[in-house]
Amino acid sequence: MGIDPGSRITGYGLIRFVSNRFQYVASGCIRMTESEFPQRLNTIFDGVSQLLSQFVPDEFAIEEVFVAKNAGSALKLGQARGAAIVAATHQGLQVAEYSARKVKQAVVGNGNANKEQVQHMVQQILSLDACPQADAADALAIAICHANTQQSLVRVAGASHSRRGRLR
């Protein structure tokens, strides 16, 4: 499961990675209608908790906070991330975190890709009929990045294991 946290819209995306192929499971957005920020955080926590109960993912990945020009926005984003992370850890999941640049690099091949490029590549990778909504596409991209990273780690571990085996 990938999460693109936001204080107004939090995207989510679920994929399977089977036999070196990505399979789309679900995606969408948790939209905050509350005006009070603490209630929005509760909506994120409840929404992510509900998704975790419904889909029971094995892994959880989320985008790291980036600080742009507005420190207040970064703080709110950090709190939104915190609400989602607590929901995941409450379900016993470990949390993997990826920078936006790493996610874009993994999906588009360019760390400076724009939202439309990410949406297009997510559509292509998952063989979707249409581009997913931007926040959902970002969450799916995070899930794809995580799956790619995990597969790379498995390959590296397997290679070093077989090298050790040959040396014995």
Backbone torsions as a table, in degrees:
resi	resn	phi	psi	omega
1	MET	NA	132.7	175.1
2	GLY	-111.9	143.4	179.5
3	ILE	-127.4	129.2	171.7
4	ASP	-108.0	97.1	-172.2
5	PRO	-74.3	148.0	175.4
6	GLY	-159.3	153.2	-178.1
7	SER	-82.0	-12.7	176.1
8	ARG	-113.1	-39.8	178.4
9	ILE	-136.9	127.8	174.8
10	THR	-115.5	118.7	179.0
11	GLY	-86.5	149.4	174.5
12	TYR	-135.3	151.2	178.5
13	GLY	-151.2	135.0	179.4
14	LEU	-123.2	132.1	178.0
15	ILE	-133.7	164.3	168.0
16	ARG	-117.1	149.0	174.8
17	PHE	-123.9	103.0	-174.9
18	VAL	-128.0	130.6	178.9
19	SER	50.5	47.7	179.0
20	ASN	59.6	26.7	177.9
21	ARG	-129.8	141.0	176.5
22	PHE	-87.5	137.5	175.4
23	GLN	-125.9	128.9	177.2
24	TYR	-72.4	136.2	175.6
25	VAL	-112.7	-57.5	-177.9
26	ALA	-166.1	159.1	173.4
27	SER	-160.4	165.1	178.3
28	GLY	167.8	-162.5	-177.2
29	CYS	-135.9	142.6	169.2
30	ILE	-97.8	115.8	-176.4
31	ARG	-104.8	130.6	179.4
32	MET	-91.8	123.4	177.7
33	THR	-105.0	-11.5	-178.2
34	GLU	-72.4	146.5	178.0
35	SER	-87.8	-29.8	-178.8
36	GLU	-82.3	129.3	-175.1
37	PHE	-60.6	-43.6	178.7
38	PRO	-58.0	-35.7	178.4
39	GLN	-69.0	-33.9	176.4
40	ARG	-64.3	-41.5	177.6
41	LEU	-61.3	-39.5	177.6
42	ASN	-64.3	-39.1	178.0
43	THR	-63.2	-40.6	177.2
44	ILE	-62.4	-49.3	-179.6
45	PHE	-58.8	-49.0	-178.6
46	ASP	-64.4	-42.6	-178.7
47	GLY	-64.5	-46.8	179.1
48	VAL	-65.8	-40.8	177.8
49	SER	-59.5	-43.1	179.2
50	GLN	-63.0	-43.9	178.5
51	LEU	-62.9	-41.0	178.9
52	LEU	-63.8	-39.1	177.4
53	SER	-68.5	-39.2	-177.7
54	GLN	-70.3	-45.6	-173.3
55	PHE	-100.9	-19.8	179.2
56	VAL	47.2	61.9	179.3
57	PRO	-70.3	156.0	177.2
58	ASP	-84.1	-26.0	-174.7
59	GLU	-138.9	157.3	-175.0
60	PHE	-138.9	126.0	179.4
61	ALA	-130.5	146.0	-176.2
62	ILE	-143.0	152.3	178.5
63	GLU	-77.1	140.0	175.8
64	GLU	-71.1	160.8	175.0
65	VAL	-75.8	138.4	171.3
66	PHE	-121.3	143.7	-178.9
67	VAL	-102.2	113.8	176.8
68	ALA	-95.9	-132.8	-177.8
69	LYS	-84.0	-25.1	-173.4
70	ASN	-107.1	104.8	-179.0
71	ALA	-64.2	-34.3	178.7
72	GLY	-62.4	-40.7	177.5
73	SER	-65.2	-40.0	178.5
74	ALA	-63.0	-39.7	177.9
75	LEU	-63.9	-43.1	178.2
76	LYS	-64.3	-40.9	177.6
77	LEU	-61.6	-41.1	177.9
78	GLY	-61.6	-38.1	178.1
79	GLN	-69.8	-38.3	176.8
80	ALA	-62.9	-42.7	175.9
81	ARG	-58.9	-43.4	-178.9
82	GLY	-60.0	-41.1	179.5
83	ALA	-62.9	-42.3	179.4
84	ALA	-69.3	-40.7	-179.6
85	ILE	-64.7	-41.4	178.6
86	VAL	-62.8	-39.4	177.3
87	ALA	-60.2	-42.8	-179.8
88	ALA	-67.1	-47.1	-178.2
89	THR	-67.9	-29.4	176.5
90	HIS	-63.4	-28.8	177.4
91	GLN	-89.9	3.6	177.6
92	GLY	84.1	13.6	-180.0
93	LEU	-89.3	142.8	169.5
94	GLN	-79.1	152.4	-175.2
95	VAL	-114.6	125.0	173.8
96	ALA	-102.4	138.8	-177.7
97	GLU	-122.7	137.0	-177.8
98	TYR	-133.4	141.0	175.8
99	SER	-72.0	154.2	177.8
100	ALA	-58.3	-39.3	-179.7
101	ARG	-62.1	-43.5	179.8
102	LYS	-65.5	-40.1	179.2
103	VAL	-62.7	-47.4	179.8
104	LYS	-62.9	-40.2	178.3
105	GLN	-62.1	-42.2	-177.9
106	ALA	-68.1	-33.8	-173.7
107	VAL	-96.5	-42.5	-175.3
108	VAL	-101.3	-26.6	-174.8
109	GLY	91.6	7.1	-178.7
110	ASN	-143.4	117.0	-179.2
111	GLY	-66.8	-12.0	178.4
112	ASN	-106.1	18.2	-177.5
113	ALA	-61.8	151.6	177.5
114	ASN	-92.1	173.7	-176.5
115	LYS	-58.6	-40.9	-178.4
116	GLU	-64.2	-38.3	178.1
117	GLN	-65.8	-40.8	178.1
118	VAL	-63.5	-47.0	179.3
119	GLN	-57.2	-46.6	-178.3
120	HIS	-61.8	-47.0	-177.8
121	MET	-68.2	-36.4	175.7
122	VAL	-61.7	-43.7	177.8
123	GLN	-58.0	-44.2	-178.6
124	GLN	-67.9	-47.8	-176.9
125	ILE	-61.4	-39.9	-176.4
126	LEU	-95.9	3.6	179.8
127	SER	53.0	48.7	179.4
128	LEU	-87.3	150.0	179.3
129	ASP	-68.7	-30.5	-178.2
130	ALA	-140.5	162.7	176.1
131	CYS	-68.7	133.0	174.1
132	PRO	-70.5	158.5	175.9
133	GLN	-55.1	150.1	-170.3
134	ALA	-54.8	-47.5	-177.7
135	ASP	-68.6	-36.8	176.4
136	ALA	-68.0	-40.1	177.7
137	ALA	-61.9	-40.8	177.7
138	ASP	-62.3	-41.0	179.3
139	ALA	-66.3	-42.0	175.9
140	LEU	-62.8	-38.9	177.6
141	ALA	-62.2	-38.9	177.4
142	ILE	-63.5	-42.8	178.1
143	ALA	-63.6	-41.5	178.2
144	ILE	-63.7	-44.6	177.9
145	CYS	-58.3	-44.4	-179.5
146	HIS	-63.8	-45.3	180.0
147	ALA	-61.3	-43.0	177.9
148	ASN	-62.1	-42.9	-179.7
149	THR	-63.7	-43.8	179.8
150	GLN	-63.7	-41.4	178.7
151	GLN	-64.1	-38.7	177.3
152	SER	-63.0	-41.5	179.1
153	LEU	-65.0	-38.4	177.9
154	VAL	-64.8	-43.1	179.0
155	ARG	-63.3	-42.9	179.6
156	VAL	-64.5	-43.9	179.4
157	ALA	-63.4	-40.1	178.7
158	GLY	-66.3	-40.0	179.6
159	ALA	-66.8	-43.6	-179.6
160	SER	-70.5	-31.3	177.7
161	HIS	-67.1	-44.6	-178.7
162	SER	-69.4	-33.5	176.1
163	ARG	-63.0	-44.1	179.0
164	ARG	-62.7	-38.3	-179.8
165	GLY	-63.0	-36.5	179.8
166	ARG	-71.5	-28.3	-177.3
167	LEU	-77.6	-20.4	-177.1
168	ARG	-72.3	NA	NA
